[in-house]
Amino acid sequence: MGTMPWSLLIRSSLTAYQKRHLLQHLWKNLLTFSDLGKTNIVVLGRPAVGKSVLTSKLYGEANDFSWELPDTSSEVESRAIQLGEWTSLVRVIPGQTTAESDIGIDEAFNKHSELQGVIFVADWGFTGIRDNTLKESMIKKQGIDTLEKLRQHNLKSELAYFKRACDKIREAYSNGRKIKWVLIVINKVDLFPENVEDAMNYYSLNSNSKFAEILNETLKSIGELNIKCSIMPISAWQSDFSWNKDEVKTNLGGTDIERELFRELITKIAEFSK
């Protein structure tokens, strides 16, 4: 059998190099489909903060007219998402305290050596309760009967979840897994467009909030120069929000602002993922 001519070999290698981003994207999709891929980005956050919707928009599904708003996720979701020139394998961990969630978090931080970044999705307390029995109990038995009381309840629960996430980041570092960045995404800004700055201040590193305290302690414990951190506002899905007798109307000012916030988010993730 004859050998391949050098000119053909060089041309084939050059073509493969030129199409390396496409090839890498296809390979990531194959690994995701077979659930063999190593996590590059993990998405965390409490139930109903919008993790799945945000990831679906990054993937491009939410732009499809046939796409429907998902229910609360109970299983780890995986997506091969193109960010900048390269494709990253993104895993979304369910927010509920379940065995599935625990396994997903443990695998992402302690098993996958290629984990680069963490996206923590927050919503400044505007977390809906989809279980009607639980909602009724919170209103009637716990006295959480106003939207502001619900927000404070949710922010307190968010702190506990965030601390758990930060503990995992520190644990990963102690085991030699160097996560490069953490991105705090404040979702549902369409519900508080006039108070976005207040929300940004709450989650900011320069704030005196308990959230900022936990974040600062985490960054200092692993070395602030070793990890990038940023806070980004977004509206993954514009919709009204109601609790008991209180209601807030979505008021972002149209889809142009939503798209611009989303473009800025993608740019930041791509920048961090270089």
N, C-alpha and C positions, 0 to 999 in steps of 0.2 A: 504494500500500500504506500502511495506517495505521501510526502510530507506537505503540510500547508505552506504555500508561498509566504515569504516574509511580508510582502506588501499587503496580502489579505489579512494576515495575523495582526499587523499594525493597524490596519483599517478597522478590523473588528474590535480591537482594544480601544481605539479612539471613539468608536460609536458607543461602546459600553460606558466609557467615561463620560461622554456628552449626555448620555441618558441615565446617569447614575442616580439622579434624584427620582426619576420615574421608576427605575428598578427598585430603589430602596422603598418607595411608597408601595409598590406592588408586593414586595417581600413582607413589609409590615402588615399589610392587609391579610396576607396568607397566614402569618403567625397569629394575628388576632382571631381570625376565623377558626383556627385550630387550637386557640387558647394556649399557645406555646411561647408567645412573645414575652419579653421582659419589660416590665413597666418603666416608662420614661417619665410620665407625669401622673400623679395621683390627685384626684379631686375629692375633697372632704367637705363636710358640713352637715348640719342637722337635717332631719326629715323636712321636706316641703320648702326648703330654701331656694330650690331651683337648680340643683346640680345637673340633673338629667337634661333639662331644657337647655341650659347653657352648653353642655357638651354636645347636644344634638345640633345646636346652632354652629358650633365650631366644626362639626362634621359636615354640616350642610343639609341635614335632614329637615330642620325646622323651616327651611325655605320652600319645601315641597308643599303644594296645595293640599295633598292628601294626608299630610302629617297632622297628628292629633296630640294634644297636650297629654303627657303620660301621667299615670297614677304614681303614688309613692312607690319607689323602687325597693325591692326586698333582696335583690341579688346584685353582685358585682357586675358592672357593665364595662365593656371594653370597646374602644374605638381607635382606629389608626387614622390620625388627623394630621393633615399637612399644615405645618406652621413655618412660614418662611420657605426656604428651599428644601427642607428636610421633613420627613414624616415621623411623628412621635406616637408611641403607643400609650394611650390615655386610659386609665382605669378609674371608674367612679364607684366609690364605696358607699353602700347604703348608710343612711344616718341613724337608723334604729340601732339600739343596743341588742344585737342578735349574734348568734354564732357565725352567721354568714358575714356580718360586718367585721367581727373580731378576726376571723380568718383572713378576710380581704386586707385589712389594715396590717396585720402581722406579715403577710406575704409581701405586700408592697414595700414595707420598710426593712424587713429582715431577710427576704429571700431574693429580691430582684436587685442585682448589683448595678443595673443601669438607671436606677431612679435618679432623675435630675432635679425635678421640681415638684412643689406642692401648691395646689390651688385650693385655698380655703374659701368657700362660698358663705357669705353672711347676708343678712337682710335687715339689720338695724331693728330687729324685734318684730318685723311684719311677717311672722311665720304663721300660716294658717293651720288649723286643726281639722283634718279630714274625717276623723272618727266622730260621729255625732254623739255617741254615748259619752266619750271622753270630753267632748266640748260641753255637753250639758252638765257633767260633773264639775268641770272647772268653773262654770258660771254659777251654778247653784250651791255647790258644796264648798268650793275653794274661794268663792267670792271674787273671781276674776271676771267681773262683769262689764268692764270698759276696755276700750282699745288700748289705752295707756297702761292699764294694769296687765293686759296681755303682753304688751311690748316689754315691760319690765320683767315679767315671768320668762319670756323667751330669751331676753338678753342674759339673764342669770343662767339659764340652761345652756346657752351658747358658750358662756365662759367655761363651764365644766367640760363641754365637748372640745373646745379649743385647747384647754390645758392638756387633755388627753392626747390630742394631736401633737402638741409641742413636746410632750414626753416621748412620743414615738420618734420625733425628729432627733432629739438628743440621744435616744437609744441607738438610732441608726448611726449617728456620728461616732458614738463610743465603740461601735462594731466595725468602724472603718468604711461605712457607706457615706460618702461625702455629697449630700444633697446641695445643689448649687443655688437654689432660689426658693423663696416662698412668696406667693402672690395672694393678697387678701382681696377678694372680689365682693364688692357691696352690691348685691342685686336688689331689684325692685325700686330703683330710685324714681320710677314714675309715680310712686305713691308719696314721695316727699321731695319733689323737685326744688322747693324753696328752702329745704333744710339739708340739702346734700352736703354742704360745707360742714354742718354740725356732725353729720354721720361720718364724714371723712376724718374730722378731728377726733371723734370717739375711737376710731380704729387706727389712727395715726401713731407712729412711734413716739411723737413728741407730746402725746396726750398724757393726762394724769389719770386716765380711766384704768379700770382693772384689766381690761383687754390689752391695753398697751403695756401694762406692767408685766403680764404673762409673756407677751411677745418680746419685750426688751430683755427679760431674764433669759429667755431661750437663746436669743441671738448672742448675748454676752457669754453664755455658757459654752457656746461652740466657736466663738470668735466672730465678731461682726464683719471682719474682712473676708471671711470664708464663705459668706452666703449673702445673696442679694435679696432685698425685700422691697415690695411696693404695694400700694393700695389703689385699686381701680374701681370706679363706679360703673354700673351697667344696669340695663333693663332687658333681661332675657326674654320676658313675655309680659306685655302690658295688659293689665287687668285690674278691675276694682277689687277692693279688699273690705270685708265686713266682719264685725264681731259683735254678737248680741244685737244691740240697737245702734251701734256706731258703724259708720261706713265712710270709706275714703275712695274717691274717684281717681282713676289713673289720669295723670295730667303731665305727660312728658313733653307735649307739644308736637306730636307727630312722629313718624317713623324715621325722619332724617336724623334726629338727635340720637335715636336708638341705634341706627346704623353707624353713626360717627363714634359713639361710645364703644361699639363692638369692634370697629376697625382699630381703635386705640388699644383695646384689650389684646387683639390678635398681634398687633405690632409689638406690644410689650412682651407677650409670651414668646414670640419669635426671637426677640432681642435677647431674652434671658436664656433661650434654648440653644443659642449659637455655640 
